[in-house]
Every structure is written in structure tokens, then in C-alpha cells.
Amino acid sequence: MTTQRILTGITPSGTPHLGNYAGAIRPAVEASQRPGVESFYFLSDYHALVKTDNPERVQHSTLEIAATWLAAGLRPERVWFYRQSDIPEITELAWLLACVTGKGLLNRAHAYKATVDKNIAESEDPDAGVTMGLFMYPVLMAADILMFNAHKVPVGRDQVQHLEMARNIAASFNHRYGGEHFVLPEAAVDETVATLPGLDGRKMSKSYDNIIPLFATPDALKKLVFGIITDSKTPGEPKETEGSALFQLFQAFATPTETEAMRGRFAEGIAWGEAKEALYGKLESVIAPMRARYEELINEPARIEQVLKSGAAALRAKYATPFIARLREAAGLRSLDRLPAIPTDSRTRTKAQAKPQFKQYREADGLFYFKLAGGDGLVLLQSRGFASARDAGQAVAGIKNGEDYAQWSELAPGASEADIRQAVDALRAD
Ligand code: TRP
């Protein structure tokens, strides 16, 4: 079996909090210790430029987040740990990918659409405040993933659409330039990882202003823990664990045995002050050793710089530089001293003559699929899997007869509805 490549990016635009630690950092560090996986963790600092216009903040957050991951136990000698902007091949790839990405695909990206919808609701110009960075965000993210042909991408639910787009873009490139250049990556959304509640009981999130910073000083940590909202039950009254932010936070950092003991104390009517003391003690015991490593690291930024730089250098040499050379070659960015005879079809082929086509194929999962590619090689539709070639064929025939294609498509359509309809119409005219 080939090694599973797992890749994820962390955007350096804020200070890590307990929710980031329990939801992303801790599971990632654990996963990186499993055998048979090659892990890629990187700071997506180019993406940070979409979220903040403050250069100091990007720099500072990059340092903080890198130090956090190292303090949490990530071993740069066992995983790829790097900074996106240290790998220029990624931005180069983003352009190659942009040229096989339908604008219609990006029009449907949630983050972009939300901004446009909000502008419209406020009777603003639809594009007010929309940069090309925001619009192209999914393309850059696809480049991050496809550069290293990652199989699995652990992300939150909000990023699943970006993964679908990356698959679509990868399929378009493969189709246009003939060949399995890219693996189609999959999102891995871990349902078992709890989202931690914040101080007010809602999901811990910077945008709710309810976070507990992972490396707050012990005093600040204690203050925040004592500020967690509880109900007004008095000492001695039994307390609910269900829906208690305090209990959920405790559970996220305690062993199962400790959690059960705490459940008992809730039933016995532990006083809130006592429960908060216990939570603070638990958090401090887990965090203190990490905090000590963190402080050491953060005071040696040059060492972190060195770790990131050497990660990127090794990764470029092993993957990025040779791979981008192959992709450039595939796309026609080639040396002129090896000029082949110009094939007649590329001299005479015009856009109008290039036909859309349906292609049926079987995947490693044993299922049968089809895709529809436009005359320009963009994958417009990709089907879900069918049990037999006959079923897939019937769906294709149905689409040609004017049935709704959306029922069979697995991915967000790779182009505008109009492009798809036009391609289908061209085929029906045959
Ligand atoms: N968009 C991701 C986020 O905001 C960060 C990210 C950038 C990423 N590139 C990526 C995640 C590639 C996974 C893979 O959380």
C-alpha cells in the first residue's frame, strides 16, 4: 500500500485558543505519529493576506502558531512543517490551476457568495470590498493540496466545499492535459472531535469574543475559567453535565476516569466555584509543560525561522521543484530546443471545433463514473459512482435527452449552468 499523504493548512491570522488545540492541533499531532502516513502541516500565510491587512499581525501570528504546534509536540523531523510562502512553486501552480478553473465554480464559493449577498442586501455594488484574493482563495487552497498530491485533508465542515472545488480543479487539469497528474483529494471531517464551548457556552470562536487563549498566563487562565457562564444552582444542588460548558471543557482535557469522577461530583451538587477550581487545575496541568516549551520557542524566533526554512527547502527539493517542472511541461511551458513538429490538429483546431465530450470510466473503488468535459477541456460535471457501466450509461443518455444533470453530479458543477447547458446541447445536436 502506498503511504497516505495527509495535509492541512493553518492560517496565521489570530492567537490559538483552547478550541483550536482540542479541535485541530491535538488530533493532528496524534495523527502525525501514526505509522504509514506522511503528514504535511503548513502555515498558510498567503491566505492570511485575504483575512487581514495588518503585516505585523501576519508576522506575529506566524511565529505564535508555529511555536504552538512545536510546543504541542509536532516533530519537524517526522512531518513536513513549513510556511506556504517559502514554496514559490505553490503560487506558480495556483496560476496553472486558475487557467483550468471555471469562473462559475468560484462564483459559488460560500465565503465569496456571502460577501456578494451581503452587499446586495445592503444595496451596495455586489463586488464592494471583494478582492481577487478572496475570489481566488479556493484556487490557492487547491494548489496547496495538489502540489503534494495529498489524499486526505483534515478540515472543519466549513472547508468541505473548498475540497470539492480542489477535486474539480484537479479533474479539469488531468483531463485537459491528459494524464493522472493529480490525485483527487478528500476532505476528512472528524465527527468525533468535539467543538469546544467558549466562555458563554457558544462554540469557542474569535468572532464571538468568548475564547480562552491556549497560552494565557496562569492568572489570566484562572480569571477566564472563573468567568465561564453557569446556571444559578447553589452548592449542594445536583448539576447537569449536559449542556454545561464547564463540564465539556473539563472532559476535553481530562482522562475518561477523571471525567466520570467529575460527573459524579456534578450529581452530588459540587459548588460551581469548586468545579471551576477543578477545571483550572486540570487545564493548568495539561498546558503548563506546553506553555514552558512555547515560551522558550517564542523567545527564539530565529530557531523557528530555521525550522520552517529547512522544512520548505527539503520539501521543494523532494517534491515541489520536480513536480512543477512536470506540470509546466504538460501545459506547454517547454524549452524551445526540443521542439516537436507541430501536430496538424493543433494548427487547425479552433475552439469552435473542439467538442465537449462525455467520458465513462471505472475508479479504483470499483464503481462506474462519467464526466462531461467542455471543448476547452474543463470538467463541467463529474458523476457520482454507479454500480454498473449500464447505469452510468443510462444517466448519460438521460442527460443527453434533456434530463436534469444535477441529480447525478457528485461535485459542484465546474462551470456556469449556461456552459453546461451549452455543452449538453452541442452533444444532443450530434
Ligand atoms: N482555508 C483553511 C482555513 O481557513 C486553511 C488552508 C489553506 C488549508 N490551505 C489549505 C486547509 C489547504 C487545508 C488544506 O482553515
Residues whose N, C-alpha, C, O or C-beta is under 5 A from the ligand:
A	BS01	LIG	L7 T8 G9 I10 T11 S44 H47 M141 D144 V153
